[in-house]
């Protein structure tokens, strides 16, 4: 037994616990500075979010967005045709 009332086993378990905490902290810091991985993760989240918003529950494109895309395409084609005639 040591002078402060702890046994060698208690000291070893405290050291092991502190090592685990330090390893977790190092891993968190490493993840924070890994810009490439954070960017890829954020891109995957955004892609999934866009897919969820653009499709119905069955996975088919939302009809309102399809109509809007066709209308926008028709507008662009109309503008190009109008500009060529002038």
PLY file of the C-alpha trace (Angstrom):
ply
format ascii 1.0
element vertex 86
property float x
property float y
property float z
element edge 85
property int vertex1
property int vertex2
end_header
0.00 0.00 0.00
1.27 3.49 -0.82
1.38 6.48 1.48
-1.85 8.03 0.17
-3.96 4.91 0.78
-4.16 3.55 -2.78
-3.10 0.10 -3.78
-0.95 -0.67 -6.80
-4.02 -2.17 -8.51
-5.95 1.07 -8.00
-3.06 3.07 -9.44
-2.87 0.77 -12.46
-6.61 1.03 -13.07
-6.44 4.84 -12.78
-3.57 4.93 -15.28
-5.49 2.68 -17.69
-8.61 4.84 -17.40
-6.60 7.99 -18.07
-4.96 6.37 -21.10
-8.39 5.50 -22.51
-9.63 9.04 -21.91
-6.52 10.48 -23.57
-6.92 8.15 -26.56
-10.55 9.24 -26.94
-9.54 12.90 -26.78
-6.80 12.39 -29.38
-9.29 10.63 -31.68
-11.77 13.49 -31.31
-9.08 16.06 -32.11
-7.89 14.04 -35.08
-11.43 13.85 -36.46
-11.83 17.59 -36.00
-8.73 18.48 -38.03
-9.40 15.94 -40.82
-10.97 18.42 -43.23
-11.21 15.96 -46.13
-13.19 13.42 -44.11
-15.45 16.12 -42.65
-16.11 17.49 -46.13
-16.91 14.05 -47.51
-19.24 13.36 -44.59
-21.05 16.69 -45.06
-21.37 16.07 -48.82
-22.89 12.65 -48.18
-25.37 14.19 -45.71
-26.38 16.89 -48.21
-26.72 14.36 -51.02
-29.01 12.19 -48.89
-31.02 15.26 -47.84
-31.49 16.37 -51.44
-32.48 12.86 -52.49
-35.02 12.69 -49.66
-36.52 16.02 -50.65
-36.60 15.30 -54.40
-38.26 11.89 -54.24
-41.44 10.44 -52.86
-41.53 7.70 -50.23
-41.43 5.11 -53.02
-38.27 6.62 -54.52
-39.90 8.16 -57.56
-39.30 11.82 -58.49
-41.80 14.23 -56.99
-44.35 15.28 -59.62
-44.27 18.95 -58.65
-40.49 19.10 -59.10
-40.74 17.29 -62.42
-43.26 19.83 -63.69
-41.06 22.69 -62.47
-38.00 21.22 -64.22
-39.91 20.79 -67.49
-41.25 24.35 -67.23
-37.77 25.73 -66.61
-36.40 23.79 -69.59
-39.22 25.06 -71.80
-38.49 28.61 -70.67
-34.79 28.26 -71.51
-35.55 26.75 -74.92
-38.08 29.53 -75.60
-35.60 32.23 -74.64
-32.86 30.73 -76.84
-35.25 30.49 -79.80
-36.45 34.05 -79.24
-32.86 35.38 -79.03
-31.89 33.63 -82.28
-34.77 35.23 -84.16
-33.78 38.73 -83.16
0 1
1 2
2 3
3 4
4 5
5 6
6 7
7 8
8 9
9 10
10 11
11 12
12 13
13 14
14 15
15 16
16 17
17 18
18 19
19 20
20 21
21 22
22 23
23 24
24 25
25 26
26 27
27 28
28 29
29 30
30 31
31 32
32 33
33 34
34 35
35 36
36 37
37 38
38 39
39 40
40 41
41 42
42 43
43 44
44 45
45 46
46 47
47 48
48 49
49 50
50 51
51 52
52 53
53 54
54 55
55 56
56 57
57 58
58 59
59 60
60 61
61 62
62 63
63 64
64 65
65 66
66 67
67 68
68 69
69 70
70 71
71 72
72 73
73 74
74 75
75 76
76 77
77 78
78 79
79 80
80 81
81 82
82 83
83 84
84 85
